[in-house]
Amino acid sequence: MTREEHMSWAKQRAPAYLPADPEGALDSITSDLTKHRETANHAGLMLTMMLRMSGHLSTASDVRKHIEGFN
């Protein structure tokens, strides 16, 4: 699977948790991105952690926008 295919797959899976479980959606994208050698060190993983810890990804809408922004 190419990097692009893997990223697309991860971005399609994560929103399945929304709107009921925004934390689950973030856990999904984080876990999935670490499973491919070309996305395992994606800058978005660190950004996700920082935004979560600061409370900026608290709503389903915020989480959806964040996930859709991964590339």
mmCIF file of the N, C-alpha and C atoms, coordinates in Angstrom:
data_MODEL
# 
_entry.id   MODEL 
# 
loop_
_atom_site.group_PDB 
_atom_site.id 
_atom_site.type_symbol 
_atom_site.label_atom_id 
_atom_site.label_alt_id 
_atom_site.label_comp_id 
_atom_site.label_asym_id 
_atom_site.label_entity_id 
_atom_site.label_seq_id 
_atom_site.pdbx_PDB_ins_code 
_atom_site.Cartn_x 
_atom_site.Cartn_y 
_atom_site.Cartn_z 
_atom_site.occupancy 
_atom_site.B_iso_or_equiv 
_atom_site.pdbx_formal_charge 
_atom_site.auth_seq_id 
_atom_site.auth_comp_id 
_atom_site.auth_asym_id 
_atom_site.auth_atom_id 
_atom_site.pdbx_PDB_model_num 
ATOM 1   N N  . MET A 1 1  ? 0.854   -1.171 0.000  1.00 0.00 ? 1  MET A N  1 
ATOM 2   C CA . MET A 1 1  ? 0.000   0.000  0.000  1.00 0.00 ? 1  MET A CA 1 
ATOM 3   C C  . MET A 1 1  ? 0.902   1.237  0.000  1.00 0.00 ? 1  MET A C  1 
ATOM 4   N N  . THR A 1 2  ? 0.593   2.183  -0.867 1.00 0.00 ? 2  THR A N  1 
ATOM 5   C CA . THR A 1 2  ? 1.379   3.416  -0.923 1.00 0.00 ? 2  THR A CA 1 
ATOM 6   C C  . THR A 1 2  ? 1.034   4.305  0.269  1.00 0.00 ? 2  THR A C  1 
ATOM 7   N N  . ARG A 1 3  ? 1.861   5.316  0.475  1.00 0.00 ? 3  ARG A N  1 
ATOM 8   C CA . ARG A 1 3  ? 1.610   6.281  1.536  1.00 0.00 ? 3  ARG A CA 1 
ATOM 9   C C  . ARG A 1 3  ? 0.244   6.940  1.343  1.00 0.00 ? 3  ARG A C  1 
ATOM 10  N N  . GLU A 1 4  ? -0.041  7.345  0.129  1.00 0.00 ? 4  GLU A N  1 
ATOM 11  C CA . GLU A 1 4  ? -1.299  8.024  -0.165 1.00 0.00 ? 4  GLU A CA 1 
ATOM 12  C C  . GLU A 1 4  ? -2.500  7.115  0.092  1.00 0.00 ? 4  GLU A C  1 
ATOM 13  N N  . GLU A 1 5  ? -2.388  5.860  -0.305 1.00 0.00 ? 5  GLU A N  1 
ATOM 14  C CA . GLU A 1 5  ? -3.470  4.902  -0.075 1.00 0.00 ? 5  GLU A CA 1 
ATOM 15  C C  . GLU A 1 5  ? -3.683  4.673  1.422  1.00 0.00 ? 5  GLU A C  1 
ATOM 16  N N  . HIS A 1 6  ? -2.583  4.558  2.144  1.00 0.00 ? 6  HIS A N  1 
ATOM 17  C CA . HIS A 1 6  ? -2.688  4.343  3.585  1.00 0.00 ? 6  HIS A CA 1 
ATOM 18  C C  . HIS A 1 6  ? -3.329  5.554  4.272  1.00 0.00 ? 6  HIS A C  1 
ATOM 19  N N  . MET A 1 7  ? -2.899  6.741  3.877  1.00 0.00 ? 7  MET A N  1 
ATOM 20  C CA . MET A 1 7  ? -3.461  7.965  4.459  1.00 0.00 ? 7  MET A CA 1 
ATOM 21  C C  . MET A 1 7  ? -4.954  8.040  4.169  1.00 0.00 ? 7  MET A C  1 
ATOM 22  N N  . SER A 1 8  ? -5.351  7.752  2.960  1.00 0.00 ? 8  SER A N  1 
ATOM 23  C CA . SER A 1 8  ? -6.768  7.767  2.597  1.00 0.00 ? 8  SER A CA 1 
ATOM 24  C C  . SER A 1 8  ? -7.558  6.759  3.422  1.00 0.00 ? 8  SER A C  1 
ATOM 25  N N  . TRP A 1 9  ? -7.022  5.567  3.580  1.00 0.00 ? 9  TRP A N  1 
ATOM 26  C CA . TRP A 1 9  ? -7.670  4.518  4.373  1.00 0.00 ? 9  TRP A CA 1 
ATOM 27  C C  . TRP A 1 9  ? -7.851  4.976  5.819  1.00 0.00 ? 9  TRP A C  1 
ATOM 28  N N  . ALA A 1 10 ? -6.810  5.540  6.407  1.00 0.00 ? 10 ALA A N  1 
ATOM 29  C CA . ALA A 1 10 ? -6.876  5.993  7.797  1.00 0.00 ? 10 ALA A CA 1 
ATOM 30  C C  . ALA A 1 10 ? -7.895  7.126  7.953  1.00 0.00 ? 10 ALA A C  1 
ATOM 31  N N  . LYS A 1 11 ? -7.922  8.042  6.995  1.00 0.00 ? 11 LYS A N  1 
ATOM 32  C CA . LYS A 1 11 ? -8.859  9.168  7.064  1.00 0.00 ? 11 LYS A CA 1 
ATOM 33  C C  . LYS A 1 11 ? -10.307 8.728  6.864  1.00 0.00 ? 11 LYS A C  1 
ATOM 34  N N  . GLN A 1 12 ? -10.531 7.644  6.166  1.00 0.00 ? 12 GLN A N  1 
ATOM 35  C CA . GLN A 1 12 ? -11.884 7.136  5.972  1.00 0.00 ? 12 GLN A CA 1 
ATOM 36  C C  . GLN A 1 12 ? -12.383 6.399  7.204  1.00 0.00 ? 12 GLN A C  1 
ATOM 37  N N  . ARG A 1 13 ? -11.484 5.724  7.918  1.00 0.00 ? 13 ARG A N  1 
ATOM 38  C CA . ARG A 1 13 ? -11.879 4.928  9.086  1.00 0.00 ? 13 ARG A CA 1 
ATOM 39  C C  . ARG A 1 13 ? -12.219 5.783  10.311 1.00 0.00 ? 13 ARG A C  1 
ATOM 40  N N  . ALA A 1 14 ? -11.420 6.780  10.571 1.00 0.00 ? 14 ALA A N  1 
ATOM 41  C CA . ALA A 1 14 ? -11.556 7.556  11.807 1.00 0.00 ? 14 ALA A CA 1 
ATOM 42  C C  . ALA A 1 14 ? -12.922 8.221  11.990 1.00 0.00 ? 14 ALA A C  1 
ATOM 43  N N  . PRO A 1 15 ? -13.501 8.825  10.977 1.00 0.00 ? 15 PRO A N  1 
ATOM 44  C CA . PRO A 1 15 ? -14.791 9.495  11.174 1.00 0.00 ? 15 PRO A CA 1 
ATOM 45  C C  . PRO A 1 15 ? -15.949 8.557  11.535 1.00 0.00 ? 15 PRO A C  1 
ATOM 46  N N  . ALA A 1 16 ? -15.749 7.270  11.401 1.00 0.00 ? 16 ALA A N  1 
ATOM 47  C CA . ALA A 1 16 ? -16.805 6.321  11.784 1.00 0.00 ? 16 ALA A CA 1 
ATOM 48  C C  . ALA A 1 16 ? -17.144 6.443  13.265 1.00 0.00 ? 16 ALA A C  1 
ATOM 49  N N  . TYR A 1 17 ? -16.233 6.964  14.051 1.00 0.00 ? 17 TYR A N  1 
ATOM 50  C CA . TYR A 1 17 ? -16.463 7.143  15.482 1.00 0.00 ? 17 TYR A CA 1 
ATOM 51  C C  . TYR A 1 17 ? -17.271 8.404  15.798 1.00 0.00 ? 17 TYR A C  1 
ATOM 52  N N  . LEU A 1 18 ? -17.395 9.279  14.833 1.00 0.00 ? 18 LEU A N  1 
ATOM 53  C CA . LEU A 1 18 ? -18.070 10.561 15.060 1.00 0.00 ? 18 LEU A CA 1 
ATOM 54  C C  . LEU A 1 18 ? -19.551 10.465 14.749 1.00 0.00 ? 18 LEU A C  1 
ATOM 55  N N  . PRO A 1 19 ? -20.368 11.241 15.432 1.00 0.00 ? 19 PRO A N  1 
ATOM 56  C CA . PRO A 1 19 ? -20.065 12.261 16.425 1.00 0.00 ? 19 PRO A CA 1 
ATOM 57  C C  . PRO A 1 19 ? -19.974 11.726 17.856 1.00 0.00 ? 19 PRO A C  1 
ATOM 58  N N  . ALA A 1 20 ? -20.308 10.456 18.073 1.00 0.00 ? 20 ALA A N  1 
ATOM 59  C CA . ALA A 1 20 ? -20.420 9.925  19.433 1.00 0.00 ? 20 ALA A CA 1 
ATOM 60  C C  . ALA A 1 20 ? -19.102 9.863  20.197 1.00 0.00 ? 20 ALA A C  1 
ATOM 61  N N  . ASP A 1 21 ? -17.985 9.617  19.504 1.00 0.00 ? 21 ASP A N  1 
ATOM 62  C CA . ASP A 1 21 ? -16.728 9.357  20.201 1.00 0.00 ? 21 ASP A CA 1 
ATOM 63  C C  . ASP A 1 21 ? -15.554 10.089 19.538 1.00 0.00 ? 21 ASP A C  1 
ATOM 64  N N  . PRO A 1 22 ? -15.443 11.402 19.744 1.00 0.00 ? 22 PRO A N  1 
ATOM 65  C CA . PRO A 1 22 ? -14.328 12.149 19.142 1.00 0.00 ? 22 PRO A CA 1 
ATOM 66  C C  . PRO A 1 22 ? -12.958 11.616 19.562 1.00 0.00 ? 22 PRO A C  1 
ATOM 67  N N  . GLU A 1 23 ? -12.827 11.201 20.816 1.00 0.00 ? 23 GLU A N  1 
ATOM 68  C CA . GLU A 1 23 ? -11.555 10.649 21.285 1.00 0.00 ? 23 GLU A CA 1 
ATOM 69  C C  . GLU A 1 23 ? -11.221 9.360  20.525 1.00 0.00 ? 23 GLU A C  1 
ATOM 70  N N  . GLY A 1 24 ? -12.227 8.541  20.277 1.00 0.00 ? 24 GLY A N  1 
ATOM 71  C CA . GLY A 1 24 ? -12.030 7.308  19.525 1.00 0.00 ? 24 GLY A CA 1 
ATOM 72  C C  . GLY A 1 24 ? -11.575 7.588  18.102 1.00 0.00 ? 24 GLY A C  1 
ATOM 73  N N  . ALA A 1 25 ? -12.116 8.635  17.499 1.00 0.00 ? 25 ALA A N  1 
ATOM 74  C CA . ALA A 1 25 ? -11.700 9.006  16.145 1.00 0.00 ? 25 ALA A CA 1 
ATOM 75  C C  . ALA A 1 25 ? -10.239 9.429  16.127 1.00 0.00 ? 25 ALA A C  1 
ATOM 76  N N  . LEU A 1 26 ? -9.825  10.192 17.122 1.00 0.00 ? 26 LEU A N  1 
ATOM 77  C CA . LEU A 1 26 ? -8.427  10.601 17.205 1.00 0.00 ? 26 LEU A CA 1 
ATOM 78  C C  . LEU A 1 26 ? -7.517  9.407  17.482 1.00 0.00 ? 26 LEU A C  1 
ATOM 79  N N  . ASP A 1 27 ? -7.971  8.512  18.334 1.00 0.00 ? 27 ASP A N  1 
ATOM 80  C CA . ASP A 1 27 ? -7.199  7.296  18.607 1.00 0.00 ? 27 ASP A CA 1 
ATOM 81  C C  . ASP A 1 27 ? -7.043  6.467  17.335 1.00 0.00 ? 27 ASP A C  1 
ATOM 82  N N  . SER A 1 28 ? -8.104  6.401  16.536 1.00 0.00 ? 28 SER A N  1 
ATOM 83  C CA . SER A 1 28 ? -8.086  5.618  15.309 1.00 0.00 ? 28 SER A CA 1 
ATOM 84  C C  . SER A 1 28 ? -7.071  6.165  14.315 1.00 0.00 ? 28 SER A C  1 
ATOM 85  N N  . ILE A 1 29 ? -7.129  7.464  14.042 1.00 0.00 ? 29 ILE A N  1 
ATOM 86  C CA . ILE A 1 29 ? -6.212  8.035  13.054 1.00 0.00 ? 29 ILE A CA 1 
ATOM 87  C C  . ILE A 1 29 ? -4.774  7.940  13.543 1.00 0.00 ? 29 ILE A C  1 
ATOM 88  N N  . THR A 1 30 ? -4.568  8.151  14.836 1.00 0.00 ? 30 THR A N  1 
ATOM 89  C CA . THR A 1 30 ? -3.222  8.064  15.399 1.00 0.00 ? 30 THR A CA 1 
ATOM 90  C C  . THR A 1 30 ? -2.677  6.647  15.273 1.00 0.00 ? 30 THR A C  1 
ATOM 91  N N  . SER A 1 31 ? -3.473  5.690  15.652 1.00 0.00 ? 31 SER A N  1 
ATOM 92  C CA . SER A 1 31 ? -3.049  4.292  15.568 1.00 0.00 ? 31 SER A CA 1 
ATOM 93  C C  . SER A 1 31 ? -2.778  3.878  14.126 1.00 0.00 ? 31 SER A C  1 
ATOM 94  N N  . ASP A 1 32 ? -3.697  4.220  13.236 1.00 0.00 ? 32 ASP A N  1 
ATOM 95  C CA . ASP A 1 32 ? -3.547  3.812  11.841 1.00 0.00 ? 32 ASP A CA 1 
ATOM 96  C C  . ASP A 1 32 ? -2.312  4.432  11.185 1.00 0.00 ? 32 ASP A C  1 
ATOM 97  N N  . LEU A 1 33 ? -2.035  5.680  11.478 1.00 0.00 ? 33 LEU A N  1 
ATOM 98  C CA . LEU A 1 33 ? -0.879  6.323  10.850 1.00 0.00 ? 33 LEU A CA 1 
ATOM 99  C C  . LEU A 1 33 ? 0.432   5.717  11.321 1.00 0.00 ? 33 LEU A C  1 
ATOM 100 N N  . THR A 1 34 ? 0.472   5.199  12.520 1.00 0.00 ? 34 THR A N  1 
ATOM 101 C CA . THR A 1 34 ? 1.717   4.593  13.009 1.00 0.00 ? 34 THR A CA 1 
ATOM 102 C C  . THR A 1 34 ? 1.972   3.223  12.374 1.00 0.00 ? 34 THR A C  1 
ATOM 103 N N  . LYS A 1 35 ? 1.016   2.692  11.635 1.00 0.00 ? 35 LYS A N  1 
ATOM 104 C CA . LYS A 1 35 ? 1.136   1.352  11.051 1.00 0.00 ? 35 LYS A CA 1 
ATOM 105 C C  . LYS A 1 35 ? 1.800   1.321  9.674  1.00 0.00 ? 35 LYS A C  1 
ATOM 106 N N  . HIS A 1 36 ? 2.163   2.469  9.154  1.00 0.00 ? 36 HIS A N  1 
ATOM 107 C CA . HIS A 1 36 ? 2.808   2.521  7.840  1.00 0.00 ? 36 HIS A CA 1 
ATOM 108 C C  . HIS A 1 36 ? 4.137   3.251  7.987  1.00 0.00 ? 36 HIS A C  1 
ATOM 109 N N  . ARG A 1 37 ? 5.171   2.709  7.392  1.00 0.00 ? 37 ARG A N  1 
ATOM 110 C CA . ARG A 1 37 ? 6.503   3.286  7.598  1.00 0.00 ? 37 ARG A CA 1 
ATOM 111 C C  . ARG A 1 37 ? 6.620   4.731  7.110  1.00 0.00 ? 37 ARG A C  1 
ATOM 112 N N  . GLU A 1 38 ? 5.828   5.109  6.129  1.00 0.00 ? 38 GLU A N  1 
ATOM 113 C CA . GLU A 1 38 ? 5.925   6.474  5.601  1.00 0.00 ? 38 GLU A CA 1 
ATOM 114 C C  . GLU A 1 38 ? 5.023   7.475  6.324  1.00 0.00 ? 38 GLU A C  1 
ATOM 115 N N  . THR A 1 39 ? 4.167   6.996  7.211  1.00 0.00 ? 39 THR A N  1 
ATOM 116 C CA . THR A 1 39 ? 3.325   7.923  7.990  1.00 0.00 ? 39 THR A CA 1 
ATOM 117 C C  . THR A 1 39 ? 3.564   7.794  9.489  1.00 0.00 ? 39 THR A C  1 
ATOM 118 N N  . ALA A 1 40 ? 4.414   6.860  9.884  1.00 0.00 ? 40 ALA A N  1 
ATOM 119 C CA . ALA A 1 40 ? 4.637   6.595  11.307 1.00 0.00 ? 40 ALA A CA 1 
ATOM 120 C C  . ALA A 1 40 ? 5.194   7.799  12.060 1.00 0.00 ? 40 ALA A C  1 
ATOM 121 N N  . ASN A 1 41 ? 5.923   8.664  11.376 1.00 0.00 ? 41 ASN A N  1 
ATOM 122 C CA . ASN A 1 41 ? 6.479   9.856  12.013 1.00 0.00 ? 41 ASN A CA 1 
ATOM 123 C C  . ASN A 1 41 ? 5.846   11.130 11.476 1.00 0.00 ? 41 ASN A C  1 
ATOM 124 N N  . HIS A 1 42 ? 4.610   11.029 11.046 1.00 0.00 ? 42 HIS A N  1 
ATOM 125 C CA . HIS A 1 42 ? 3.877   12.165 10.472 1.00 0.00 ? 42 HIS A CA 1 
ATOM 126 C C  . HIS A 1 42 ? 3.793   13.291 11.503 1.00 0.00 ? 42 HIS A C  1 
ATOM 127 N N  . ALA A 1 43 ? 4.061   14.502 11.067 1.00 0.00 ? 43 ALA A N  1 
ATOM 128 C CA . ALA A 1 43 ? 4.014   15.661 11.969 1.00 0.00 ? 43 ALA A CA 1 
ATOM 129 C C  . ALA A 1 43 ? 2.632   15.833 12.594 1.00 0.00 ? 43 ALA A C  1 
ATOM 130 N N  . GLY A 1 44 ? 1.617   15.384 11.900 1.00 0.00 ? 44 GLY A N  1 
ATOM 131 C CA . GLY A 1 44 ? 0.257   15.501 12.414 1.00 0.00 ? 44 GLY A CA 1 
ATOM 132 C C  . GLY A 1 44 ? 0.018   14.696 13.680 1.00 0.00 ? 44 GLY A C  1 
ATOM 133 N N  . LEU A 1 45 ? 0.816   13.665 13.894 1.00 0.00 ? 45 LEU A N  1 
ATOM 134 C CA . LEU A 1 45 ? 0.660   12.875 15.113 1.00 0.00 ? 45 LEU A CA 1 
ATOM 135 C C  . LEU A 1 45 ? 1.027   13.702 16.339 1.00 0.00 ? 45 LEU A C  1 
ATOM 136 N N  . MET A 1 46 ? 2.127   14.429 16.273 1.00 0.00 ? 46 MET A N  1 
ATOM 137 C CA . MET A 1 46 ? 2.540   15.291 17.384 1.00 0.00 ? 46 MET A CA 1 
ATOM 138 C C  . MET A 1 46 ? 1.557   16.443 17.539 1.00 0.00 ? 46 MET A C  1 
ATOM 139 N N  . LEU A 1 47 ? 1.125   17.006 16.431 1.00 0.00 ? 47 LEU A N  1 
ATOM 140 C CA . LEU A 1 47 ? 0.152   18.086 16.479 1.00 0.00 ? 47 LEU A CA 1 
ATOM 141 C C  . LEU A 1 47 ? -1.148  17.614 17.127 1.00 0.00 ? 47 LEU A C  1 
ATOM 142 N N  . THR A 1 48 ? -1.583  16.420 16.772 1.00 0.00 ? 48 THR A N  1 
ATOM 143 C CA . THR A 1 48 ? -2.795  15.861 17.360 1.00 0.00 ? 48 THR A CA 1 
ATOM 144 C C  . THR A 1 48 ? -2.655  15.755 18.871 1.00 0.00 ? 48 THR A C  1 
ATOM 145 N N  . MET A 1 49 ? -1.519  15.255 19.321 1.00 0.00 ? 49 MET A N  1 
ATOM 146 C CA . MET A 1 49 ? -1.299  15.118 20.755 1.00 0.00 ? 49 MET A CA 1 
ATOM 147 C C  . MET A 1 49 ? -1.330  16.480 21.454 1.00 0.00 ? 49 MET A C  1 
ATOM 148 N N  . MET A 1 50 ? -0.685  17.461 20.871 1.00 0.00 ? 50 MET A N  1 
ATOM 149 C CA . MET A 1 50 ? -0.654  18.796 21.486 1.00 0.00 ? 50 MET A CA 1 
ATOM 150 C C  . MET A 1 50 ? -2.040  19.426 21.510 1.00 0.00 ? 50 MET A C  1 
ATOM 151 N N  . LEU A 1 51 ? -2.789  19.293 20.419 1.00 0.00 ? 51 LEU A N  1 
ATOM 152 C CA . LEU A 1 51 ? -4.130  19.874 20.364 1.00 0.00 ? 51 LEU A CA 1 
ATOM 153 C C  . LEU A 1 51 ? -5.081  19.176 21.338 1.00 0.00 ? 51 LEU A C  1 
ATOM 154 N N  . ARG A 1 52 ? -4.938  17.875 21.478 1.00 0.00 ? 52 ARG A N  1 
ATOM 155 C CA . ARG A 1 52 ? -5.769  17.126 22.439 1.00 0.00 ? 52 ARG A CA 1 
ATOM 156 C C  . ARG A 1 52 ? -5.489  17.595 23.858 1.00 0.00 ? 52 ARG A C  1 
ATOM 157 N N  . MET A 1 53 ? -4.213  17.686 24.195 1.00 0.00 ? 53 MET A N  1 
ATOM 158 C CA . MET A 1 53 ? -3.824  18.050 25.558 1.00 0.00 ? 53 MET A CA 1 
ATOM 159 C C  . MET A 1 53 ? -4.255  19.473 25.914 1.00 0.00 ? 53 MET A C  1 
ATOM 160 N N  . SER A 1 54 ? -4.333  20.336 24.913 1.00 0.00 ? 54 SER A N  1 
ATOM 161 C CA . SER A 1 54 ? -4.711  21.725 25.165 1.00 0.00 ? 54 SER A CA 1 
ATOM 162 C C  . SER A 1 54 ? -6.219  21.956 25.060 1.00 0.00 ? 54 SER A C  1 
ATOM 163 N N  . GLY A 1 55 ? -6.965  20.905 24.726 1.00 0.00 ? 55 GLY A N  1 
ATOM 164 C CA . GLY A 1 55 ? -8.417  21.010 24.665 1.00 0.00 ? 55 GLY A CA 1 
ATOM 165 C C  . GLY A 1 55 ? -8.972  21.572 23.377 1.00 0.00 ? 55 GLY A C  1 
ATOM 166 N N  . HIS A 1 56 ? -8.149  21.669 22.347 1.00 0.00 ? 56 HIS A N  1 
ATOM 167 C CA . HIS A 1 56 ? -8.609  22.240 21.079 1.00 0.00 ? 56 HIS A CA 1 
ATOM 168 C C  . HIS A 1 56 ? -9.309  21.248 20.161 1.00 0.00 ? 56 HIS A C  1 
ATOM 169 N N  . LEU A 1 57 ? -9.338  19.988 20.552 1.00 0.00 ? 57 LEU A N  1 
ATOM 170 C CA . LEU A 1 57 ? -10.032 18.979 19.753 1.00 0.00 ? 57 LEU A CA 1 
ATOM 171 C C  . LEU A 1 57 ? -11.100 18.318 20.617 1.00 0.00 ? 57 LEU A C  1 
ATOM 172 N N  . SER A 1 58 ? -11.989 19.118 21.128 1.00 0.00 ? 58 SER A N  1 
ATOM 173 C CA . SER A 1 58 ? -12.979 18.597 22.077 1.00 0.00 ? 58 SER A CA 1 
ATOM 174 C C  . SER A 1 58 ? -14.336 18.291 21.451 1.00 0.00 ? 58 SER A C  1 
ATOM 175 N N  . THR A 1 59 ? -14.621 18.844 20.287 1.00 0.00 ? 59 THR A N  1 
ATOM 176 C CA . THR A 1 59 ? -15.918 18.585 19.668 1.00 0.00 ? 59 THR A CA 1 
ATOM 177 C C  . THR A 1 59 ? -15.759 17.697 18.432 1.00 0.00 ? 59 THR A C  1 
ATOM 178 N N  . ALA A 1 60 ? -16.815 17.032 18.065 1.00 0.00 ? 60 ALA A N  1 
ATOM 179 C CA . ALA A 1 60 ? -16.798 16.178 16.876 1.00 0.00 ? 60 ALA A CA 1 
ATOM 180 C C  . ALA A 1 60 ? -16.458 16.992 15.631 1.00 0.00 ? 60 ALA A C  1 
ATOM 181 N N  . SER A 1 61 ? -16.948 18.201 15.558 1.00 0.00 ? 61 SER A N  1 
ATOM 182 C CA . SER A 1 61 ? -16.667 19.059 14.408 1.00 0.00 ? 61 SER A CA 1 
ATOM 183 C C  . SER A 1 61 ? -15.178 19.397 14.323 1.00 0.00 ? 61 SER A C  1 
ATOM 184 N N  . ASP A 1 62 ? -14.580 19.746 15.460 1.00 0.00 ? 62 ASP A N  1 
ATOM 185 C CA . ASP A 1 62 ? -13.143 20.048 15.487 1.00 0.00 ? 62 ASP A CA 1 
ATOM 186 C C  . ASP A 1 62 ? -12.325 18.840 15.058 1.00 0.00 ? 62 ASP A C  1 
ATOM 187 N N  . VAL A 1 63 ? -12.707 17.682 15.556 1.00 0.00 ? 63 VAL A N  1 
ATOM 188 C CA . VAL A 1 63 ? -11.984 16.452 15.249 1.00 0.00 ? 63 VAL A CA 1 
ATOM 189 C C  . VAL A 1 63 ? -12.120 16.113 13.771 1.00 0.00 ? 63 VAL A C  1 
ATOM 190 N N  . ARG A 1 64 ? -13.321 16.240 13.230 1.00 0.00 ? 64 ARG A N  1 
ATOM 191 C CA . ARG A 1 64 ? -13.531 15.953 11.804 1.00 0.00 ? 64 ARG A CA 1 
ATOM 192 C C  . ARG A 1 64 ? -12.655 16.866 10.930 1.00 0.00 ? 64 ARG A C  1 
ATOM 193 N N  . LYS A 1 65 ? -12.623 18.142 11.227 1.00 0.00 ? 65 LYS A N  1 
ATOM 194 C CA . LYS A 1 65 ? -11.806 19.083 10.449 1.00 0.00 ? 65 LYS A CA 1 
ATOM 195 C C  . LYS A 1 65 ? -10.333 18.718 10.561 1.00 0.00 ? 65 LYS A C  1 
ATOM 196 N N  . HIS A 1 66 ? -9.912  18.362 11.742 1.00 0.00 ? 66 HIS A N  1 
ATOM 197 C CA . HIS A 1 66 ? -8.505  17.993 11.952 1.00 0.00 ? 66 HIS A CA 1 
ATOM 198 C C  . HIS A 1 66 ? -8.149  16.748 11.127 1.00 0.00 ? 66 HIS A C  1 
ATOM 199 N N  . ILE A 1 67 ? -8.969  15.740 11.183 1.00 0.00 ? 67 ILE A N  1 
ATOM 200 C CA . ILE A 1 67 ? -8.701  14.503 10.429 1.00 0.00 ? 67 ILE A CA 1 
ATOM 201 C C  . ILE A 1 67 ? -8.704  14.774 8.925  1.00 0.00 ? 67 ILE A C  1 
ATOM 202 N N  . GLU A 1 68 ? -9.654  15.539 8.471  1.00 0.00 ? 68 GLU A N  1 
ATOM 203 C CA . GLU A 1 68 ? -9.726  15.849 7.037  1.00 0.00 ? 68 GLU A CA 1 
ATOM 204 C C  . GLU A 1 68 ? -8.515  16.636 6.560  1.00 0.00 ? 68 GLU A C  1 
ATOM 205 N N  . GLY A 1 69 ? -7.842  17.346 7.467  1.00 0.00 ? 69 GLY A N  1 
ATOM 206 C CA . GLY A 1 69 ? -6.683  18.148 7.108  1.00 0.00 ? 69 GLY A CA 1 
ATOM 207 C C  . GLY A 1 69 ? -5.385  17.361 6.955  1.00 0.00 ? 69 GLY A C  1 
ATOM 208 N N  . PHE A 1 70 ? -5.382  16.106 7.379  1.00 0.00 ? 70 PHE A N  1 
ATOM 209 C CA . PHE A 1 70 ? -4.163  15.305 7.227  1.00 0.00 ? 70 PHE A CA 1 
ATOM 210 C C  . PHE A 1 70 ? -3.856  15.089 5.750  1.00 0.00 ? 70 PHE A C  1 
ATOM 211 N N  . ASN A 1 71 ? -2.593  15.176 5.391  1.00 0.00 ? 71 ASN A N  1 
ATOM 212 C CA . ASN A 1 71 ? -2.180  14.862 4.021  1.00 0.00 ? 71 ASN A CA 1 
ATOM 213 C C  . ASN A 1 71 ? -0.752  14.360 4.006  1.00 0.00 ? 71 ASN A C  1 
# 
